[in-house]
Amino acid sequence: MACRLSNVDGNQVLKLTGAVGIAEGEELKEALLRLIESTENPTVAMDGVTEVDVCTLQLLVAAQKSAANAGKSLNLADISEPFQQAAELAGMADLFGLKDEE
């Protein structure tokens, strides 16, 4: 996994690429916390995600709750097909605002 924090139109965006799993959990957690603290409109760009596990999905749900507790909304943008499929298989698509097409 690679994660890169960048400024887009005055807001911080965390871009994820590659396989994102439990091995990258600590790095992703720290990046998400920095993102939520650094901008009013935190966004995670998911178009480069090639694989994701349930631990990562749970971490993103926790990040959404942390953002909400800070009065913010964590936005997921450019959802990749592998991310959407993993969320659907885990029964978590609705938590990310994704349509489950069963």
Protein Blocks (a to p, Z undefined) as FASTA:
>chain_A
ZZddddeehiacdddehjddfklmmmmmmmmmmmmmmpcbdcddfklpcbdcfklmmmmm
mmmmmmmmnopacddehiafklmmmmmmnopmmmnopacfZZ
